[in-house]
C-alpha cells in the first residue's frame, strides 16, 4: 500500500482545535502546525474546516465544505 503524502496542517485560530480525519481527531494547538500523512480529499476537507493546509509541493490546498445529506 503506498504511503500518503505529507501535508502541513496549521491552526490559524486563537484556541486549540481538533482536525477531524475520518473517525480520528488530531489535536492542533493554536498558531501551530503538524505534518500529517493524509489523502488529497482529506486535505481539502480540513481546509474546508478552517485549517490552513499546504501540500507536499508547497502550494496551499483549497477547501471544500461538507455536503449536507
CHARMM-style PDB file with segment names, atoms N, HN, CA, C and O in Angstrom:
ATOM      1  N   UNK     1       0.850  -1.176   0.000  1.00  0.00      PROA
ATOM      2  CA  UNK     1       0.000   0.000   0.000  1.00  0.00      PROA
ATOM      3  C   UNK     1       0.896   1.239   0.000  1.00  0.00      PROA
ATOM      4  O   UNK     1       1.782   1.359   0.846  1.00  0.00      PROA
ATOM      5  N   UNK     2       0.674   2.161  -0.939  1.00  0.00      PROA
ATOM      6  HN  UNK     2      -0.047   2.064  -1.626  1.00  0.00      PROA
ATOM      7  CA  UNK     2       1.520   3.364  -0.981  1.00  0.00      PROA
ATOM      8  C   UNK     2       1.244   4.280   0.202  1.00  0.00      PROA
ATOM      9  O   UNK     2       0.125   4.357   0.708  1.00  0.00      PROA
ATOM     10  N   UNK     3       2.295   4.970   0.628  1.00  0.00      PROA
ATOM     11  HN  UNK     3       3.205   4.908   0.217  1.00  0.00      PROA
ATOM     12  CA  UNK     3       2.143   5.909   1.747  1.00  0.00      PROA
ATOM     13  C   UNK     3       1.478   7.188   1.251  1.00  0.00      PROA
ATOM     14  O   UNK     3       1.710   7.632   0.126  1.00  0.00      PROA
ATOM     15  N   UNK     4       0.657   7.763   2.104  1.00  0.00      PROA
ATOM     16  HN  UNK     4       0.469   7.402   3.018  1.00  0.00      PROA
ATOM     17  CA  UNK     4       0.013   9.033   1.786  1.00  0.00      PROA
ATOM     18  C   UNK     4       1.052  10.143   1.887  1.00  0.00      PROA
ATOM     19  O   UNK     4       1.959  10.071   2.716  1.00  0.00      PROA
ATOM     20  N   UNK     5       0.927  11.173   1.045  1.00  0.00      PROA
ATOM     21  HN  UNK     5       0.191  11.232   0.371  1.00  0.00      PROA
ATOM     22  CA  UNK     5       1.882  12.286   1.115  1.00  0.00      PROA
ATOM     23  C   UNK     5       1.703  13.097   2.393  1.00  0.00      PROA
ATOM     24  O   UNK     5       0.637  13.081   3.008  1.00  0.00      PROA
ATOM     25  N   UNK     6       2.759  13.804   2.783  1.00  0.00      PROA
ATOM     26  HN  UNK     6       3.625  13.817   2.284  1.00  0.00      PROA
ATOM     27  CA  UNK     6       2.710  14.634   3.986  1.00  0.00      PROA
ATOM     28  C   UNK     6       2.159  16.013   3.650  1.00  0.00      PROA
ATOM     29  O   UNK     6       2.687  16.711   2.784  1.00  0.00      PROA
ATOM     30  N   UNK     7       1.105  16.391   4.335  1.00  0.00      PROA
ATOM     31  HN  UNK     7       0.676  15.824   5.038  1.00  0.00      PROA
ATOM     32  CA  UNK     7       0.522  17.718   4.226  1.00  0.00      PROA
ATOM     33  C   UNK     7       0.776  18.442   5.536  1.00  0.00      PROA
ATOM     34  O   UNK     7       0.735  17.829   6.603  1.00  0.00      PROA
ATOM     35  N   UNK     8       1.040  19.747   5.464  1.00  0.00      PROA
ATOM     36  HN  UNK     8       1.074  20.245   4.598  1.00  0.00      PROA
ATOM     37  CA  UNK     8       1.212  20.558   6.661  1.00  0.00      PROA
ATOM     38  C   UNK     8      -0.126  21.217   6.974  1.00  0.00      PROA
ATOM     39  O   UNK     8      -0.662  21.968   6.160  1.00  0.00      PROA
ATOM     40  N   UNK     9      -0.657  20.933   8.153  1.00  0.00      PROA
ATOM     41  HN  UNK     9      -0.221  20.322   8.815  1.00  0.00      PROA
ATOM     42  CA  UNK     9      -1.952  21.466   8.580  1.00  0.00      PROA
ATOM     43  C   UNK     9      -1.700  22.447   9.714  1.00  0.00      PROA
ATOM     44  O   UNK     9      -1.161  22.073  10.756  1.00  0.00      PROA
ATOM     45  N   UNK    10      -2.095  23.721   9.513  1.00  0.00      PROA
ATOM     46  HN  UNK    10      -2.533  24.025   8.666  1.00  0.00      PROA
ATOM     47  CA  UNK    10      -1.894  24.774  10.509  1.00  0.00      PROA
ATOM     48  C   UNK    10      -3.231  25.216  11.077  1.00  0.00      PROA
ATOM     49  O   UNK    10      -4.248  25.221  10.383  1.00  0.00      PROA
ATOM     50  N   UNK    11      -3.212  25.586  12.345  1.00  0.00      PROA
ATOM     51  HN  UNK    11      -2.386  25.583  12.909  1.00  0.00      PROA
ATOM     52  CA  UNK    11      -4.404  26.092  13.016  1.00  0.00      PROA
ATOM     53  C   UNK    11      -4.256  27.603  13.192  1.00  0.00      PROA
ATOM     54  O   UNK    11      -3.524  28.048  14.076  1.00  0.00      PROA
ATOM     55  N   UNK    12      -4.947  28.408  12.355  1.00  0.00      PROA
ATOM     56  HN  UNK    12      -5.542  28.047  11.637  1.00  0.00      PROA
ATOM     57  CA  UNK    12      -4.826  29.865  12.474  1.00  0.00      PROA
ATOM     58  C   UNK    12      -5.684  30.462  13.589  1.00  0.00      PROA
ATOM     59  O   UNK    12      -5.594  31.661  13.857  1.00  0.00      PROA
ATOM     60  N   UNK    13      -6.507  29.653  14.237  1.00  0.00      PROA
ATOM     61  HN  UNK    13      -6.580  28.680  14.020  1.00  0.00      PROA
ATOM     62  CA  UNK    13      -7.402  30.156  15.289  1.00  0.00      PROA
ATOM     63  C   UNK    13      -6.624  30.504  16.553  1.00  0.00      PROA
ATOM     64  O   UNK    13      -5.457  30.139  16.698  1.00  0.00      PROA
ATOM     65  N   UNK    14      -7.280  31.211  17.457  1.00  0.00      PROA
ATOM     66  HN  UNK    14      -8.227  31.508  17.339  1.00  0.00      PROA
ATOM     67  CA  UNK    14      -6.648  31.623  18.710  1.00  0.00      PROA
ATOM     68  C   UNK    14      -6.817  30.576  19.813  1.00  0.00      PROA
ATOM     69  O   UNK    14      -6.301  30.755  20.916  1.00  0.00      PROA
ATOM     70  N   UNK    15      -7.528  29.494  19.530  1.00  0.00      PROA
ATOM     71  HN  UNK    15      -7.947  29.348  18.634  1.00  0.00      PROA
ATOM     72  CA  UNK    15      -7.699  28.423  20.508  1.00  0.00      PROA
ATOM     73  C   UNK    15      -7.378  27.075  19.855  1.00  0.00      PROA
ATOM     74  O   UNK    15      -7.468  26.939  18.635  1.00  0.00      PROA
ATOM     75  N   UNK    16      -7.004  26.080  20.666  1.00  0.00      PROA
ATOM     76  HN  UNK    16      -6.931  26.191  21.657  1.00  0.00      PROA
ATOM     77  CA  UNK    16      -6.710  24.753  20.111  1.00  0.00      PROA
ATOM     78  C   UNK    16      -7.956  24.147  19.458  1.00  0.00      PROA
ATOM     79  O   UNK    16      -9.077  24.374  19.912  1.00  0.00      PROA
ATOM     80  N   UNK    17      -7.747  23.387  18.405  1.00  0.00      PROA
ATOM     81  HN  UNK    17      -6.836  23.202  18.037  1.00  0.00      PROA
ATOM     82  CA  UNK    17      -8.863  22.744  17.704  1.00  0.00      PROA
ATOM     83  C   UNK    17      -8.476  21.318  17.347  1.00  0.00      PROA
ATOM     84  O   UNK    17      -7.302  20.949  17.370  1.00  0.00      PROA
ATOM     85  N   UNK    18      -9.484  20.526  17.017  1.00  0.00      PROA
ATOM     86  HN  UNK    18     -10.438  20.826  16.998  1.00  0.00      PROA
ATOM     87  CA  UNK    18      -9.258  19.155  16.578  1.00  0.00      PROA
ATOM     88  C   UNK    18      -9.518  19.067  15.083  1.00  0.00      PROA
ATOM     89  O   UNK    18     -10.571  19.486  14.603  1.00  0.00      PROA
ATOM     90  N   UNK    19      -8.556  18.519  14.348  1.00  0.00      PROA
ATOM     91  HN  UNK    19      -7.700  18.178  14.738  1.00  0.00      PROA
ATOM     92  CA  UNK    19      -8.739  18.242  12.932  1.00  0.00      PROA
ATOM     93  C   UNK    19      -9.415  16.883  12.833  1.00  0.00      PROA
ATOM     94  O   UNK    19      -8.871  15.883  13.301  1.00  0.00      PROA
ATOM     95  N   UNK    20     -10.598  16.839  12.226  1.00  0.00      PROA
ATOM     96  HN  UNK    20     -11.040  17.651  11.846  1.00  0.00      PROA
ATOM     97  CA  UNK    20     -11.328  15.584  12.094  1.00  0.00      PROA
ATOM     98  C   UNK    20     -10.867  14.869  10.836  1.00  0.00      PROA
ATOM     99  O   UNK    20     -11.111  15.324   9.718  1.00  0.00      PROA
ATOM    100  N   UNK    21     -10.193  13.735  11.040  1.00  0.00      PROA
ATOM    101  HN  UNK    21      -9.996  13.366  11.948  1.00  0.00      PROA
ATOM    102  CA  UNK    21      -9.658  12.945   9.939  1.00  0.00      PROA
ATOM    103  C   UNK    21     -10.353  11.594   9.997  1.00  0.00      PROA
ATOM    104  O   UNK    21      -9.927  10.696  10.724  1.00  0.00      PROA
ATOM    105  N   UNK    22     -11.422  11.456   9.228  1.00  0.00      PROA
ATOM    106  HN  UNK    22     -11.767  12.184   8.637  1.00  0.00      PROA
ATOM    107  CA  UNK    22     -12.233  10.246   9.315  1.00  0.00      PROA
ATOM    108  C   UNK    22     -12.846  10.157  10.696  1.00  0.00      PROA
ATOM    109  O   UNK    22     -13.561  11.064  11.120  1.00  0.00      PROA
ATOM    110  N   UNK    23     -12.568   9.061  11.408  1.00  0.00      PROA
ATOM    111  HN  UNK    23     -11.987   8.324  11.063  1.00  0.00      PROA
ATOM    112  CA  UNK    23     -13.085   8.919  12.771  1.00  0.00      PROA
ATOM    113  C   UNK    23     -12.073   9.387  13.805  1.00  0.00      PROA
ATOM    114  O   UNK    23     -12.373   9.452  14.997  1.00  0.00      PROA
ATOM    115  N   UNK    24     -10.871   9.713  13.339  1.00  0.00      PROA
ATOM    116  HN  UNK    24     -10.627   9.660  12.371  1.00  0.00      PROA
ATOM    117  CA  UNK    24      -9.798  10.160  14.237  1.00  0.00      PROA
ATOM    118  C   UNK    24      -9.845  11.679  14.392  1.00  0.00      PROA
ATOM    119  O   UNK    24     -10.164  12.397  13.445  1.00  0.00      PROA
ATOM    120  N   UNK    25      -9.526  12.159  15.592  1.00  0.00      PROA
ATOM    121  HN  UNK    25      -9.267  11.575  16.362  1.00  0.00      PROA
ATOM    122  CA  UNK    25      -9.431  13.599  15.838  1.00  0.00      PROA
ATOM    123  C   UNK    25      -8.008  13.910  16.256  1.00  0.00      PROA
ATOM    124  O   UNK    25      -7.522  13.397  17.264  1.00  0.00      PROA
ATOM    125  N   UNK    26      -7.342  14.750  15.481  1.00  0.00      PROA
ATOM    126  HN  UNK    26      -7.737  15.167  14.663  1.00  0.00      PROA
ATOM    127  CA  UNK    26      -5.946  15.114  15.724  1.00  0.00      PROA
ATOM    128  C   UNK    26      -5.905  16.502  16.357  1.00  0.00      PROA
ATOM    129  O   UNK    26      -6.334  17.465  15.721  1.00  0.00      PROA
ATOM    130  N   UNK    27      -5.400  16.645  17.599  1.00  0.00      PROA
ATOM    131  HN  UNK    27      -5.051  15.863  18.116  1.00  0.00      PROA
ATOM    132  CA  UNK    27      -5.348  17.973  18.223  1.00  0.00      PROA
ATOM    133  C   UNK    27      -4.249  18.832  17.593  1.00  0.00      PROA
ATOM    134  O   UNK    27      -3.123  18.377  17.390  1.00  0.00      PROA
ATOM    135  N   UNK    28      -4.602  20.083  17.291  1.00  0.00      PROA
ATOM    136  HN  UNK    28      -5.516  20.452  17.456  1.00  0.00      PROA
ATOM    137  CA  UNK    28      -3.627  21.040  16.769  1.00  0.00      PROA
ATOM    138  C   UNK    28      -3.757  22.308  17.598  1.00  0.00      PROA
ATOM    139  O   UNK    28      -4.808  22.949  17.594  1.00  0.00      PROA
ATOM    140  N   UNK    29      -2.695  22.672  18.307  1.00  0.00      PROA
ATOM    141  HN  UNK    29      -1.841  22.151  18.310  1.00  0.00      PROA
ATOM    142  CA  UNK    29      -2.716  23.849  19.168  1.00  0.00      PROA
ATOM    143  C   UNK    29      -2.820  25.131  18.348  1.00  0.00      PROA
ATOM    144  O   UNK    29      -2.485  25.153  17.164  1.00  0.00      PROA
ATOM    145  N   UNK    30      -3.290  26.197  18.994  1.00  0.00      PROA
ATOM    146  HN  UNK    30      -3.563  26.178  19.956  1.00  0.00      PROA
ATOM    147  CA  UNK    30      -3.466  27.487  18.338  1.00  0.00      PROA
ATOM    148  C   UNK    30      -2.139  28.006  17.798  1.00  0.00      PROA
ATOM    149  O   UNK    30      -1.130  28.024  18.503  1.00  0.00      PROA
ATOM    150  N   UNK    31      -2.157  28.427  16.539  1.00  0.00      PROA
ATOM    151  HN  UNK    31      -2.977  28.412  15.967  1.00  0.00      PROA
ATOM    152  CA  UNK    31      -0.978  29.019  15.920  1.00  0.00      PROA
ATOM    153  C   UNK    31       0.104  28.034  15.534  1.00  0.00      PROA
ATOM    154  O   UNK    31       1.154  28.450  15.044  1.00  0.00      PROA
ATOM    155  N   UNK    32      -0.110  26.741  15.736  1.00  0.00      PROA
ATOM    156  HN  UNK    32      -0.963  26.403  16.133  1.00  0.00      PROA
ATOM    157  CA  UNK    32       0.906  25.742  15.412  1.00  0.00      PROA
ATOM    158  C   UNK    32       0.469  24.894  14.228  1.00  0.00      PROA
ATOM    159  O   UNK    32      -0.671  24.982  13.773  1.00  0.00      PROA
ATOM    160  N   UNK    33       1.389  24.071  13.736  1.00  0.00      PROA
ATOM    161  HN  UNK    33       2.315  23.999  14.106  1.00  0.00      PROA
ATOM    162  CA  UNK    33       1.075  23.203  12.613  1.00  0.00      PROA
ATOM    163  C   UNK    33       1.618  21.806  12.868  1.00  0.00      PROA
ATOM    164  O   UNK    33       2.483  21.600  13.719  1.00  0.00      PROA
ATOM    165  N   UNK    34       1.087  20.849  12.108  1.00  0.00      PROA
ATOM    166  HN  UNK    34       0.384  21.017  11.417  1.00  0.00      PROA
ATOM    167  CA  UNK    34       1.530  19.455  12.172  1.00  0.00      PROA
ATOM    168  C   UNK    34       1.642  18.927  10.758  1.00  0.00      PROA
ATOM    169  O   UNK    34       0.899  19.339   9.868  1.00  0.00      PROA
ATOM    170  N   UNK    35       2.578  18.008  10.557  1.00  0.00      PROA
ATOM    171  HN  UNK    35       3.182  17.673  11.281  1.00  0.00      PROA
ATOM    172  CA  UNK    35       2.663  17.304   9.290  1.00  0.00      PROA
ATOM    173  C   UNK    35       1.888  16.005   9.436  1.00  0.00      PROA
ATOM    174  O   UNK    35       2.163  15.201  10.326  1.00  0.00      PROA
ATOM    175  N   UNK    36       0.915  15.809   8.554  1.00  0.00      PROA
ATOM    176  HN  UNK    36       0.691  16.463   7.831  1.00  0.00      PROA
ATOM    177  CA  UNK    36       0.069  14.626   8.617  1.00  0.00      PROA
ATOM    178  C   UNK    36       0.097  13.903   7.277  1.00  0.00      PROA
ATOM    179  O   UNK    36       0.064  14.541   6.225  1.00  0.00      PROA
ATOM    180  N   UNK    37       0.156  12.589   7.310  1.00  0.00      PROA
ATOM    181  HN  UNK    37       0.183  12.070   8.165  1.00  0.00      PROA
ATOM    182  CA  UNK    37       0.085  11.769   6.102  1.00  0.00      PROA
ATOM    183  C   UNK    37      -1.393  11.510   5.818  1.00  0.00      PROA
ATOM    184  O   UNK    37      -1.998  10.610   6.399  1.00  0.00      PROA
ATOM    185  N   UNK    38      -1.970  12.318   4.910  1.00  0.00      PROA
ATOM    186  HN  UNK    38      -1.478  13.049   4.438  1.00  0.00      PROA
ATOM    187  CA  UNK    38      -3.395  12.232   4.601  1.00  0.00      PROA
ATOM    188  C   UNK    38      -3.582  12.278   3.092  1.00  0.00      PROA
ATOM    189  O   UNK    38      -2.660  12.623   2.353  1.00  0.00      PROA
ATOM    190  N   UNK    39      -4.779  11.929   2.643  1.00  0.00      PROA
ATOM    191  HN  UNK    39      -5.528  11.649   3.243  1.00  0.00      PROA
ATOM    192  CA  UNK    39      -5.091  11.970   1.218  1.00  0.00      PROA
ATOM    193  C   UNK    39      -5.432  13.398   0.797  1.00  0.00      PROA
ATOM    194  O   UNK    39      -5.652  14.271   1.636  1.00  0.00      PROA
ATOM    195  N   UNK    40      -5.472  13.619  -0.512  1.00  0.00      PROA
ATOM    196  HN  UNK    40      -5.294  12.910  -1.194  1.00  0.00      PROA
ATOM    197  CA  UNK    40      -5.821  14.942  -1.040  1.00  0.00      PROA
ATOM    198  C   UNK    40      -7.255  15.313  -0.666  1.00  0.00      PROA
ATOM    199  O   UNK    40      -7.543  16.479  -0.397  1.00  0.00      PROA
ATOM    200  N   UNK    41      -8.155  14.329  -0.646  1.00  0.00      PROA
ATOM    201  HN  UNK    41      -7.921  13.381  -0.865  1.00  0.00      PROA
ATOM    202  CA  UNK    41      -9.550  14.590  -0.282  1.00  0.00      PROA
ATOM    203  C   UNK    41      -9.659  15.025   1.177  1.00  0.00      PROA
ATOM    204  O   UNK    41     -10.405  15.949   1.503  1.00  0.00      PROA
ATOM    205  N   UNK    42      -8.917  14.359   2.045  1.00  0.00      PROA
ATOM    206  HN  UNK    42      -8.311  13.609   1.780  1.00  0.00      PROA
ATOM    207  CA  UNK    42      -8.920  14.728   3.463  1.00  0.00      PROA
ATOM    208  C   UNK    42      -8.314  16.108   3.658  1.00  0.00      PROA
ATOM    209  O   UNK    42      -8.796  16.885   4.482  1.00  0.00      PROA
ATOM    210  N   UNK    43      -7.259  16.424   2.906  1.00  0.00      PROA
ATOM    211  HN  UNK    43      -6.867  15.793   2.237  1.00  0.00      PROA
ATOM    212  CA  UNK    43      -6.640  17.748   2.988  1.00  0.00      PROA
ATOM    213  C   UNK    43      -7.643  18.830   2.602  1.00  0.00      PROA
ATOM    214  O   UNK    43      -7.709  19.874   3.251  1.00  0.00      PROA
ATOM    215  N   UNK    44      -8.421  18.587   1.554  1.00  0.00      PROA
ATOM    216  HN  UNK    44      -8.368  17.739   1.027  1.00  0.00      PROA
ATOM    217  CA  UNK    44      -9.438  19.554   1.134  1.00  0.00      PROA
ATOM    218  C   UNK    44     -10.526  19.691   2.195  1.00  0.00      PROA
ATOM    219  O   UNK    44     -11.024  20.790   2.438  1.00  0.00      PROA
ATOM    220  N   UNK    45     -10.895  18.575   2.828  1.00  0.00      PROA
ATOM    221  HN  UNK    45     -10.490  17.682   2.631  1.00  0.00      PROA
ATOM    222  CA  UNK    45     -11.895  18.626   3.907  1.00  0.00      PROA
ATOM    223  C   UNK    45     -11.395  19.463   5.081  1.00  0.00      PROA
ATOM    224  O   UNK    45     -12.147  20.262   5.640  1.00  0.00      PROA
ATOM    225  N   UNK    46     -10.123  19.282   5.456  1.00  0.00      PROA
ATOM    226  HN  UNK    46      -9.512  18.633   5.002  1.00  0.00      PROA
ATOM    227  CA  UNK    46      -9.559  20.050   6.572  1.00  0.00      PROA
ATOM    228  C   UNK    46      -9.496  21.538   6.230  1.00  0.00      PROA
ATOM    229  O   UNK    46      -9.746  22.383   7.089  1.00  0.00      PROA
ATOM    230  N   UNK    47      -9.165  21.859   4.988  1.00  0.00      PROA
ATOM    231  HN  UNK    47      -8.961  21.173   4.290  1.00  0.00      PROA
ATOM    232  CA  UNK    47      -9.158  23.264   4.574  1.00  0.00      PROA
ATOM    233  C   UNK    47     -10.575  23.837   4.660  1.00  0.00      PROA
ATOM    234  O   UNK    47     -10.754  25.004   5.006  1.00  0.00      PROA
ATOM    235  N   UNK    48     -11.568  23.027   4.350  1.00  0.00      PROA
ATOM    236  HN  UNK    48     -11.423  22.079   4.068  1.00  0.00      PROA
ATOM    237  CA  UNK    48     -12.965  23.442   4.475  1.00  0.00      PROA
ATOM    238  C   UNK    48     -13.391  23.638   5.916  1.00  0.00      PROA
ATOM    239  O   UNK    48     -14.324  24.393   6.189  1.00  0.00      PROA
ATOM    240  N   UNK    49     -12.712  22.960   6.853  1.00  0.00      PROA
ATOM    241  HN  UNK    49     -11.954  22.346   6.631  1.00  0.00      PROA
ATOM    242  CA  UNK    49     -12.996  23.114   8.287  1.00  0.00      PROA
ATOM    243  C   UNK    49     -12.335  24.365   8.858  1.00  0.00      PROA
ATOM    244  O   UNK    49     -12.538  24.681  10.030  1.00  0.00      PROA
ATOM    245  N   UNK    50     -11.548  25.082   8.054  1.00  0.00      PROA
ATOM    246  HN  UNK    50     -11.383  24.825   7.102  1.00  0.00      PROA
ATOM    247  CA  UNK    50     -10.927  26.320   8.524  1.00  0.00      PROA
ATOM    248  C   UNK    50      -9.453  26.215   8.834  1.00  0.00      PROA
ATOM    249  O   UNK    50      -8.855  27.178   9.312  1.00  0.00      PROA
ATOM    250  N   UNK    51      -8.849  25.060   8.570  1.00  0.00      PROA
ATOM    251  HN  UNK    51      -9.335  24.277   8.182  1.00  0.00      PROA
ATOM    252  CA  UNK    51      -7.413  24.914   8.778  1.00  0.00      PROA
ATOM    253  C   UNK    51      -6.674  25.384   7.531  1.00  0.00      PROA
ATOM    254  O   UNK    51      -7.208  25.320   6.424  1.00  0.00      PROA
ATOM    255  N   UNK    52      -5.451  25.852   7.714  1.00  0.00      PROA
ATOM    256  HN  UNK    52      -5.017  25.904   8.614  1.00  0.00      PROA
ATOM    257  CA  UNK    52      -4.601  26.225   6.589  1.00  0.00      PROA
ATOM    258  C   UNK    52      -3.796  24.978   6.230  1.00  0.00      PROA
ATOM    259  O   UNK    52      -3.038  24.467   7.054  1.00  0.00      PROA
ATOM    260  N   UNK    53      -3.959  24.491   5.008  1.00  0.00      PROA
ATOM    261  HN  UNK    53      -4.575  24.905   4.338  1.00  0.00      PROA
ATOM    262  CA  UNK    53      -3.329  23.240   4.588  1.00  0.00      PROA
ATOM    263  C   UNK    53      -2.394  23.516   3.419  1.00  0.00      PROA
ATOM    264  O   UNK    53      -2.777  24.144   2.432  1.00  0.00      PROA
ATOM    265  N   UNK    54      -1.158  23.035   3.548  1.00  0.00      PROA
ATOM    266  HN  UNK    54      -0.847  22.525   4.350  1.00  0.00      PROA
ATOM    267  CA  UNK    54      -0.157  23.168   2.495  1.00  0.00      PROA
ATOM    268  C   UNK    54       0.214  21.774   2.018  1.00  0.00      PROA
ATOM    269  O   UNK    54       0.509  20.891   2.823  1.00  0.00      PROA
ATOM    270  N   UNK    55       0.198  21.583   0.704  1.00  0.00      PROA
ATOM    271  HN  UNK    55      -0.042  22.300   0.050  1.00  0.00      PROA
ATOM    272  CA  UNK    55       0.504  20.279   0.125  1.00  0.00      PROA
ATOM    273  C   UNK    55       1.981  19.980   0.106  1.00  0.00      PROA
ATOM    274  O   UNK    55       2.795  20.834   0.454  1.00  0.00      PROA
ATOM    275  N   UNK    56       2.343  18.754  -0.304  1.00  0.00      PROA
ATOM    276  HN  UNK    56       1.681  18.060  -0.586  1.00  0.00      PROA
ATOM    277  CA  UNK    56       3.751  18.359  -0.359  1.00  0.00      PROA
ATOM    278  C   UNK    56       4.558  19.196  -1.353  1.00  0.00      PROA
ATOM    279  O   UNK    56       5.783  19.265  -1.260  1.00  0.00      PROA
ATOM    280  N   UNK    57       3.866  19.832  -2.304  1.00  0.00      PROA
ATOM    281  HN  UNK    57       2.871  19.776  -2.379  1.00  0.00      PROA
ATOM    282  CA  UNK    57       4.538  20.684  -3.285  1.00  0.00      PROA
ATOM    283  C   UNK    57       4.707  22.121  -2.797  1.00  0.00      PROA
ATOM    284  O   UNK    57       5.263  22.953  -3.514  1.00  0.00      PROA
ATOM    285  N   UNK    58       4.233  22.420  -1.587  1.00  0.00      PROA
ATOM    286  HN  UNK    58       3.781  21.744  -1.006  1.00  0.00      PROA
ATOM    287  CA  UNK    58       4.372  23.754  -1.015  1.00  0.00      PROA
ATOM    288  C   UNK    58       3.233  24.699  -1.352  1.00  0.00      PROA
ATOM    289  O   UNK    58       3.239  25.849  -0.913  1.00  0.00      PROA
ATOM    290  N   UNK    59       2.251  24.236  -2.124  1.00  0.00      PROA
ATOM    291  HN  UNK    59       2.246  23.302  -2.480  1.00  0.00      PROA
ATOM    292  CA  UNK    59       1.122  25.082  -2.514  1.00  0.00      PROA
ATOM    293  C   UNK    59      -0.039  24.895  -1.543  1.00  0.00      PROA
ATOM    294  O   UNK    59      -0.235  23.815  -0.986  1.00  0.00      PROA
ATOM    295  N   UNK    60      -0.804  25.968  -1.353  1.00  0.00      PROA
ATOM    296  HN  UNK    60      -0.645  26.845  -1.805  1.00  0.00      PROA
ATOM    297  CA  UNK    60      -1.966  25.913  -0.460  1.00  0.00      PROA
ATOM    298  C   UNK    60      -3.053  25.038  -1.079  1.00  0.00      PROA
ATOM    299  O   UNK    60      -3.225  25.007  -2.298  1.00  0.00      PROA
ATOM    300  N   UNK    61      -3.778  24.334  -0.224  1.00  0.00      PROA
ATOM    301  HN  UNK    61      -3.639  24.360   0.766  1.00  0.00      PROA
ATOM    302  CA  UNK    61      -4.880  23.478  -0.654  1.00  0.00      PROA
ATOM    303  C   UNK    61      -6.172  24.252  -0.456  1.00  0.00      PROA
ATOM    304  O   UNK    61      -6.399  24.820   0.612  1.00  0.00      PROA
ATOM    305  N   UNK    62      -7.030  24.277  -1.493  1.00  0.00      PROA
ATOM    306  HN  UNK    62      -6.845  23.816  -2.360  1.00  0.00      PROA
ATOM    307  CA  UNK    62      -8.315  24.956  -1.343  1.00  0.00      PROA
ATOM    308  C   UNK    62      -9.298  23.997  -0.696  1.00  0.00      PROA
ATOM    309  O   UNK    62      -9.236  22.786  -0.908  1.00  0.00      PROA
ATOM    310  N   UNK    63     -10.204  24.552   0.092  1.00  0.00      PROA
ATOM    311  HN  UNK    63     -10.254  25.536   0.264  1.00  0.00      PROA
ATOM    312  CA  UNK    63     -11.117  23.731   0.878  1.00  0.00      PROA
ATOM    313  C   UNK    63     -12.417  23.447   0.184  1.00  0.00      PROA
ATOM    314  O   UNK    63     -12.773  24.081  -0.809  1.00  0.00      PROA
ATOM    315  N   UNK    64     -13.115  22.485   0.726  1.00  0.00      PROA
ATOM    316  HN  UNK    64     -12.826  21.970   1.533  1.00  0.00      PROA
ATOM    317  CA  UNK    64     -14.466  22.189   0.267  1.00  0.00      PROA
ATOM    318  C   UNK    64     -15.337  22.010   1.493  1.00  0.00      PROA
ATOM    319  O   UNK    64     -14.907  21.459   2.506  1.00  0.00      PROA
ATOM    320  N   UNK    65     -16.551  22.478   1.389  1.00  0.00      PROA
ATOM    321  HN  UNK    65     -16.901  22.926   0.566  1.00  0.00      PROA
ATOM    322  CA  UNK    65     -17.496  22.380   2.503  1.00  0.00      PROA
ATOM    323  C   UNK    65     -18.096  20.981   2.531  1.00  0.00      PROA
ATOM    324  O   UNK    65     -18.234  20.333   1.493  1.00  0.00      PROA
ATOM    325  N   UNK    66     -18.446  20.529   3.713  1.00  0.00      PROA
ATOM    326  HN  UNK    66     -18.333  21.055   4.556  1.00  0.00      PROA
ATOM    327  CA  UNK    66     -19.088  19.219   3.852  1.00  0.00      PROA
ATOM    328  C   UNK    66     -20.474  19.275   3.226  1.00  0.00      PROA
ATOM    329  O   UNK    66     -21.184  20.271   3.362  1.00  0.00      PROA
ATOM    330  N   UNK    67     -20.852  18.209   2.546  1.00  0.00      PROA
ATOM    331  HN  UNK    67     -20.275  17.400   2.436  1.00  0.00      PROA
ATOM    332  CA  UNK    67     -22.164  18.156   1.904  1.00  0.00      PROA
ATOM    333  C   UNK    67     -23.228  17.789   2.928  1.00  0.00      PROA
ATOM    334  O   UNK    67     -23.025  16.908   3.764  1.00  0.00      PROA
ATOM    335  N   UNK    68     -24.362  18.473   2.854  1.00  0.00      PROA
ATOM    336  HN  UNK    68     -24.527  19.189   2.175  1.00  0.00      PROA
ATOM    337  CA  UNK    68     -25.486  18.152   3.734  1.00  0.00      PROA
ATOM    338  C   UNK    68     -26.260  16.989   3.124  1.00  0.00      PROA
ATOM    339  O   UNK    68     -26.449  16.931   1.909  1.00  0.00      PROA
ATOM    340  N   UNK    69     -26.700  16.076   3.960  1.00  0.00      PROA
ATOM    341  HN  UNK    69     -26.547  16.124   4.947  1.00  0.00      PROA
ATOM    342  CA  UNK    69     -27.462  14.918   3.455  1.00  0.00      PROA
ATOM    343  C   UNK    69     -28.899  15.287   3.199  1.00  0.00      PROA
ATOM    344  OT1 UNK    69     -29.687  14.442   2.772  1.00  0.00      PROA
TER     345      UNK     69
END
